[in-house]
Structures are given as C-alpha cells and as structure tokens.
Amino acid sequence: TWKTILNFYIYKPSIEIQKYILLLIFFISWAIFQDTILFELGGYKTQQTPYWMISLWAIFVCYYGDLFDRVKSLSLLHQVIMGLFGGLFAYWAGAKYSGIIIEPTVFYSGVGLSWALFFPLSIKLCYEYSFLDKILDYSIFYSFI
C-alpha cells in the first residue's frame, strides 16, 4: 500500500489525500469480504483464501481521480456493465495466469455480482459522496447520545 500512497504524490490525482486513503481502506475491506465469501462458498479450491490477490485492489484505487473521471458521467447501467465485465475479465486473467484453482460457477458468479455492485458504488463514493463529511456528521450525532 505504500506504493499506492506514493502514486498519489507522483501523479497527483484530482481527489484529496484523505478521500484517497479512505477509498483505499474501502477497497481493501471489500476485497477481503469478497474473497472470504468466495472461499467459504467453495469458489477457491485452495487451503486458504489467496490474500495476495487483495493487494491488487490497492493498486486499483490509483485509477480514481484520473482514469475513471469519464466514467462518473455514465449511467448506472453502464457502470454496472463495466464493473461486471471488467471484474470478470480481470479475475479470469488472474485465475488463469496465477495458478490458483477455482470452482468456475461459484467463482465467476460471485465475482460478477460483487463487481457489478462494487464498481458503481466506488465511482459514487469517489466522485459524488464526501466520506469526511459523513464521518464528521456521525461523530457529532453520536457524541450527543
């Protein structure tokens, strides 16, 4: 993840560092959740969840605030389709070339569904939603309880 933070300072994407770090945390959390569920449902035919694959999600955050700027103006349906096929292709290539053993039906169904949800949500969180404002709002709200 240090390379991801270094990327922020080298390429200077159009999002602030706080949002960049919160997106990184969100991406890694989603990856852990997705791959753990896939493992538990039998999508991975290995002894344990291949956690090294989660590190690839940290690299993916580098595309936000730069490459995906045009995607934010697309319709939700287009974003879902991009997530579905982009996620499926990326995981298909990763599974093919990494040597991990998978159960194709469970694996690709899970990845497709996960990425069809994740990608539009990540675009919304990056470009239309303020993490920091919501965290501040909730912290103030809960301080009175």
QUIJO-V703089 format. One record per pair of residues at least 24 apart in sequence whose ideal C-beta (glycine too) atoms are under 6 Angstrom apart, sorted by the first residue. I is the first residue (numbers start at 1). J is the second residue. D is the distance in Angstrom with one decimal. If there is no record, write none. Layout:
BEGIN
((I J D) (I J D))
END
This chain:
BEGIN
((1 58 4.9) (4 58 4.9) (4 61 5.9) (7 62 4.7) (13 65 3.0) (13 66 4.6) (14 65 4.7) (15 65 3.7) (18 132 5.7) (19 131 5.9) (22 131 4.5) (23 61 5.2) (23 126 6.0) (24 61 4.9) (27 57 4.6) (27 61 5.2) (28 57 5.8) (30 118 5.7) (31 57 4.1) (34 114 4.6) (38 110 4.8) (41 106 5.3) (42 103 5.3) (42 106 5.4) (43 102 6.0) (43 103 5.6) (43 106 4.3) (43 107 3.8) (43 110 5.4) (45 101 4.0) (45 103 6.0) (50 100 5.6) (64 126 4.6) (71 123 5.8) (72 123 5.5) (72 127 4.2) (76 120 5.7) (79 119 5.9) (79 120 3.9) (79 123 5.8) (80 116 5.0) (80 120 5.6) (83 115 4.4) (83 116 5.1) (83 119 2.7) (84 112 5.3) (84 115 5.9) (84 116 4.3) (87 111 5.6) (87 115 2.6) (88 112 5.2))
END
